[in-house]
Amino acid sequence: MKKIFKKYYGYQWLAAVIIGAILPLMAQKIGIREIHQVIWLYLVINGIYTLYFGYAVRKHGYSPLLIMLVPAIFSGVSIMWLKIVATQYGFYFSLLYIVLSLFTFFGDTRDDPDENLIPVENGFQGLASGTENNFSLPVDGGFKS
């Protein structure tokens, strides 16, 4: 079960549902004022999570389509289902979450393990070792002007 949960991005789905659906629902049920929901819940908590999420998608090699997960759940729950925020707020916050995720997704890549590797399609197949035939190439590349 744990392999299936990890294979289908279970932790990311769970976090996206908590951040995008359960927190706004709890904030509405508790009676937190809308201005505090907008500032703390939608800007601070969701913003920090989407920054982390963009980094995690890149670091773990997840599908970049997962970046759309939190904004889609947030807008679906907050705008269409519960009508917690105005439609304009919901779409702007969704765009903000996508942009924040993309900042960290395309951000600093020095820690990527495959940054200095040479991409080779289908591996090194059928290459000669170089010791069998030595070819001499002219310095000018063989082009005559």
Sine and cosine of phi, psi and omega as CSV:
sin_phi,cos_phi,sin_psi,cos_psi,sin_omega,cos_omega
0.00,0.00,-0.63,0.77,-0.02,-1.00
-0.92,0.40,-0.58,0.81,0.05,-1.00
-0.90,0.44,-0.68,0.73,0.02,-1.00
-0.90,0.43,-0.65,0.76,0.01,-1.00
-0.88,0.48,-0.70,0.72,0.01,-1.00
-0.95,0.31,-0.61,0.79,-0.06,-1.00
-0.90,0.43,-0.63,0.78,-0.02,-1.00
-0.99,-0.16,0.52,0.86,0.10,-0.99
0.83,0.55,0.69,0.72,-0.07,-1.00
-0.85,0.52,-0.69,0.73,-0.02,-1.00
-0.91,0.41,-0.62,0.79,0.02,-1.00
-0.93,0.36,-0.64,0.77,0.06,-1.00
-0.89,0.45,-0.68,0.73,-0.01,-1.00
-0.89,0.45,-0.73,0.69,0.02,-1.00
-0.90,0.43,-0.64,0.77,0.00,-1.00
-0.91,0.41,-0.62,0.78,0.04,-1.00
-0.93,0.38,-0.65,0.76,0.02,-1.00
-0.91,0.42,-0.76,0.65,-0.04,-1.00
-0.94,0.35,-0.68,0.74,-0.11,-0.99
-1.00,0.06,-0.40,0.92,-0.10,-0.99
-0.85,-0.53,-0.78,0.63,-0.13,-0.99
-0.95,0.31,-0.68,0.73,0.02,-1.00
-0.89,0.46,-0.72,0.69,0.07,-1.00
-0.89,0.46,-0.60,0.80,0.03,-1.00
-0.91,0.41,-0.69,0.72,0.02,-1.00
-0.91,0.42,-0.65,0.76,0.02,-1.00
-0.89,0.46,-0.60,0.80,0.03,-1.00
-0.94,0.34,-0.67,0.75,-0.03,-1.00
-0.93,0.36,-0.61,0.79,0.01,-1.00
-0.94,0.34,-0.51,0.86,0.03,-1.00
0.99,-0.14,0.47,0.89,0.06,-1.00
-0.92,0.38,0.70,-0.71,-0.02,-1.00
-0.87,0.49,0.49,-0.87,-0.08,-1.00
-0.87,0.49,-0.60,0.80,-0.01,-1.00
-0.91,0.42,-0.61,0.80,0.04,-1.00
-0.95,0.31,-0.55,0.84,0.09,-1.00
-0.90,0.44,-0.70,0.71,-0.03,-1.00
-0.90,0.44,-0.73,0.68,-0.07,-1.00
-0.95,0.32,-0.85,0.53,-0.16,-0.99
-0.99,0.16,-0.70,0.72,-0.09,-1.00
-0.99,0.17,-0.79,0.61,-0.12,-0.99
-0.99,0.15,-0.61,0.79,0.00,-1.00
-1.00,0.06,-0.80,0.60,-0.14,-0.99
-0.98,0.20,-0.87,0.49,-0.11,-0.99
-0.93,0.38,-0.78,0.62,0.00,-1.00
-0.91,0.41,-0.59,0.80,0.03,-1.00
-0.90,0.43,-0.70,0.71,0.03,-1.00
-0.90,0.43,-0.67,0.74,0.01,-1.00
-0.90,0.43,-0.67,0.74,-0.02,-1.00
-0.93,0.36,-0.51,0.86,0.13,-0.99
-0.89,0.46,-0.73,0.69,0.05,-1.00
-0.89,0.45,-0.65,0.76,-0.09,-1.00
-0.90,0.43,-0.66,0.75,0.06,-1.00
-0.88,0.47,-0.64,0.77,0.06,-1.00
-0.91,0.42,-0.69,0.72,-0.03,-1.00
-0.91,0.41,-0.60,0.80,0.02,-1.00
-0.89,0.47,-0.70,0.72,0.02,-1.00
-0.94,0.34,-0.70,0.71,-0.09,-1.00
-0.90,0.43,-0.66,0.75,-0.07,-1.00
-1.00,-0.07,-0.05,1.00,0.05,-1.00
0.96,0.28,0.47,0.88,0.04,-1.00
-0.95,0.32,0.21,-0.98,0.04,-1.00
-0.92,0.40,0.76,-0.65,0.01,-1.00
-0.89,0.46,-0.28,0.96,0.05,-1.00
-0.91,0.41,-0.32,0.95,0.04,-1.00
-0.91,0.42,-0.34,0.94,0.03,-1.00
-0.87,0.49,-0.47,0.88,0.01,-1.00
-0.99,0.17,-0.12,0.99,-0.11,-0.99
-0.90,0.44,-0.82,0.57,-0.04,-1.00
-0.89,0.45,-0.74,0.67,0.03,-1.00
-0.88,0.48,-0.59,0.81,0.00,-1.00
-0.93,0.38,-0.70,0.71,0.02,-1.00
-0.92,0.40,-0.69,0.73,0.00,-1.00
-0.87,0.50,-0.76,0.65,-0.04,-1.00
-0.93,0.36,-0.59,0.81,0.03,-1.00
-0.90,0.45,-0.68,0.74,-0.04,-1.00
-0.98,0.18,-0.77,0.64,-0.14,-0.99
-0.96,0.27,-0.53,0.85,-0.06,-1.00
-0.99,-0.10,-0.80,0.59,-0.17,-0.98
-1.00,0.05,-0.67,0.75,-0.12,-0.99
-1.00,0.05,-0.85,0.52,-0.08,-1.00
-1.00,-0.03,-0.31,0.95,-0.04,-1.00
0.81,0.59,0.74,0.68,-0.01,-1.00
-0.97,0.25,-0.71,0.70,-0.02,-1.00
-0.90,-0.44,0.30,-0.95,0.04,-1.00
-0.92,0.39,0.42,-0.91,-0.04,-1.00
-0.85,0.53,-0.66,0.75,0.00,-1.00
-0.89,0.46,-0.72,0.69,0.06,-1.00
-0.85,0.53,-0.73,0.69,-0.07,-1.00
-0.88,0.48,-0.70,0.72,0.01,-1.00
-0.93,0.36,-0.64,0.77,0.02,-1.00
-0.92,0.40,-0.64,0.77,0.05,-1.00
-0.92,0.40,-0.62,0.79,0.05,-1.00
-0.88,0.47,-0.68,0.73,0.06,-1.00
-0.90,0.44,-0.64,0.77,0.05,-1.00
-0.87,0.49,-0.68,0.73,0.00,-1.00
-0.91,0.42,-0.62,0.78,0.04,-1.00
-0.91,0.42,-0.70,0.71,-0.01,-1.00
-0.90,0.44,-0.69,0.72,0.02,-1.00
-0.89,0.47,-0.67,0.74,0.04,-1.00
-0.89,0.45,-0.65,0.76,0.00,-1.00
-0.93,0.37,-0.53,0.85,0.07,-1.00
-0.85,0.53,-0.75,0.66,-0.03,-1.00
-0.99,0.15,-0.40,0.91,0.05,-1.00
-0.93,0.37,-0.70,0.72,0.00,-1.00
-0.99,-0.11,0.12,0.99,-0.07,-1.00
-0.95,0.32,-0.56,-0.83,-0.08,-1.00
-0.85,0.53,0.88,-0.47,-0.05,-1.00
-0.93,-0.36,0.31,0.95,-0.02,-1.00
-0.91,0.41,-0.41,0.91,-0.04,-1.00
-1.00,-0.04,0.05,1.00,0.02,-1.00
-0.94,0.33,0.75,-0.66,-0.05,-1.00
-0.94,0.35,-0.40,0.92,-0.05,-1.00
-0.98,-0.22,0.31,0.95,-0.08,-1.00
-0.92,0.39,-0.63,0.78,-0.09,-1.00
-0.99,-0.12,0.17,0.98,0.01,-1.00
-1.00,0.10,0.48,-0.88,0.04,-1.00
-1.00,-0.03,0.84,-0.54,0.00,-1.00
-0.95,0.32,0.79,-0.61,0.02,-1.00
-0.76,-0.64,0.87,-0.50,0.01,-1.00
-0.96,0.29,0.77,-0.63,0.05,-1.00
0.87,0.49,0.37,0.93,0.09,-1.00
0.98,0.22,-0.09,-1.00,0.00,-1.00
-1.00,-0.05,0.99,0.14,-0.03,-1.00
-0.93,-0.36,0.71,-0.71,0.09,-1.00
0.94,0.33,0.44,0.90,0.03,-1.00
-1.00,-0.05,0.67,-0.75,0.07,-1.00
-0.97,0.23,0.44,-0.90,-0.06,-1.00
-0.97,0.26,-0.32,0.95,0.01,-1.00
1.00,-0.09,-0.28,0.96,0.00,-1.00
-1.00,-0.02,-0.30,0.95,-0.04,-1.00
-0.95,0.31,-0.77,0.64,-0.02,-1.00
-0.79,-0.62,0.82,-0.57,0.08,-1.00
-0.97,-0.25,0.84,-0.54,0.01,-1.00
-0.96,-0.29,0.65,-0.76,0.08,-1.00
-0.97,-0.23,0.75,-0.66,0.01,-1.00
-0.95,-0.31,0.67,-0.74,0.05,-1.00
-0.92,0.38,0.43,-0.90,-0.05,-1.00
-0.90,0.43,-0.60,0.80,-0.05,-1.00
-0.99,0.14,0.10,1.00,0.05,-1.00
0.99,0.12,0.07,1.00,0.04,-1.00
1.00,0.10,0.12,0.99,-0.01,-1.00
-0.99,-0.12,0.71,-0.70,0.03,-1.00
-0.91,-0.41,0.71,-0.70,0.00,-1.00
-0.98,-0.20,0.00,0.00,0.00,0.00
